[in-house]
Amino acid sequence: MPKLRCAAFCAILLCPTPLLAATVFRCEDPSGHITFTLQGCSESQDLQLHHADNPTPGSGKPVPLAKTGKATRTKRQAKPSTTLVIGERGDGCGNRVTGSARRTAMIQQQVLAGMTRSDVESALGKPDKVSRQNGRTRYLYRDREGSSRQVSFDEAGCVRGKP
């Protein structure tokens, strides 16, 4: 008989209890930040109690997600047509270097007129020295053999002329 009680007790412990509902605190601070918690709110926050109901699937009446109705058509007024270019990225340098030419130059560690500072840093790395004068910027790169390379940018941050 004690084994039967033990088995019944274990079966009761293993059976999940349904979670029907809980009371949740909705706390709103003076800046408008909202927090939901089970512990309560601080004194500086506004408190509202919410009853959170989580019925098990298949219990009760189904709730419609949206009301269906007859679609009505309305006449739209014709708007004047304008040309709109979508998907073209402005690099700030007048898009003088196309995407494929930019990628090829970066892979070959070349600098083209019209590249941005970030393009040059992607191709050559961080410069050894940066100098600024009259709104123009110069990057100086030195290699291990002692030779140097200078890249000049205009006021907009674009490579000027031939580097």
N, C-alpha and C positions, 0 to 999 in steps of 0.2 A: 504494500500500500504506500509506503514512503516514496518508492520510485515513481509511482503514478503521480503523486503530488509534485514531486520535483519536475517531472516532465511537463505537467500542466503549468507550473509556475514559469518554466523556461519558455513555453509556447506563448504565454501571455506577454512576457517581456519582449519576445521577438516580433510580435504583431505591432505594426506601426499604428500610431494613433493619428486620426485625421486632424490636420491643422485647419481650423475653421475660420478664426478671425483673431485679430489683435488690435489693440489701441496703440496708435502711433502719435508721437508729438511732432507737430510742425512748428519749427522755430525760425523766426525771421529777425535778423539783426537790423540795426538802424540803417545800414548801407543797402539793405534789400536782399542779402544773401540768405537763401532758404536751406534749412537742414532738417531732415527727418530722422528721428531718433526714438529709441525705446526708453531712454534714461531721463528725459525731461530737458527743460531749457534753462539757460542762465537767466539772471534777473534782468539783464539789459535787452533780452530778446522777447518778442511777442510770441505768445503761446496759443496754439490751437490744437484741439484733439481731433484726430481722424480715426475712423473705424475702418481698418483694412480688412476686407472680406475676400477670401480666396477659396471659392467653392471648388469642390472636386469636379473633374470633367464628367458630364453626363447627369449631374444632379441639378434639378431645378429646370426652369424655363430657359431656352436659349435666348441670348441677347443679340439682336441684329447689329451688325457693325455699321451699316449705312442704310439710309432710307432710299429705296428705289422709287423713282418717279418717271414720268414721261419727260423725255428730253425736249426742250424747246429751242428753236433756232431763232436767233436774232440777227438782223441785218447789220453788218458792220460797215462803217463808213470807210470809203477808200482813202488810204493815206498816200501822200505823195511818196513815190519810190526814191530811195537814196541808196547809193552804193555803200556797202558795208563789207570791209575785209575782216575776216575772222581767222585767227590762228597765226597771224604774223607777229613775231616777237620784235619789239623795238629794243635795240641794244644801246640806244643813246648815241650811237655813232653813225646814224643814218643807214644802218644795215649795209654798209659797203662791202663787208665780207660775208659771203653766203655760208650756210651751215656746213656743207661738204668741204668747202675751201678752208673754213675755220678748223674743222676736225683734222684735215690733212696737215695743215700748218702746225697744229699742236703736236701731232704725232711725230712730225719731222723736226720739231723744236725750232720752227721758223716763226718770224714775226712779220705780219702783213700790215700795211697802212689801213687803219679803220678798226683794228682789233681793240678791245677794251683792256683795262688793267687786269681784270680777272682772267681774260684770255691769255695775256702775256705771262701771268703768274702760273697758269695751268701748263703753259708750254715750257717755260724756262725755270720755274720755281720762284721762291722768294728772292728779291734782289739783295745784293751785298750792301748797296748803299742807295738811299733815296734822297734826292735833292729837289727843293721846290724854289721857284723864282718866278715872280709876276704871274702867279696862277698856273704856271706850267710845271709839270713834274718830270723828273728824269730818273730812270732806274739804271743802275750800274751793276753789271754782272762781271765777275772775274772767274776764270777757270784755273785749273791746277798748273797749267803751263805758264801762267802770268799774263796771258792776253785778256783784254777786257772788251766788253760789249755794252753799248749805251742805247737805251730805248727812251725816246721823248714822247710825252703825252701833251695834248692841248688842254684847254681849260675844261672841256667836257670829259676828259679822261680817256681820249681816243689816241691811238698811235698816229703821230704826224708823219706825213710823207714817207720816205724810205728810211727805215731805221739803220 
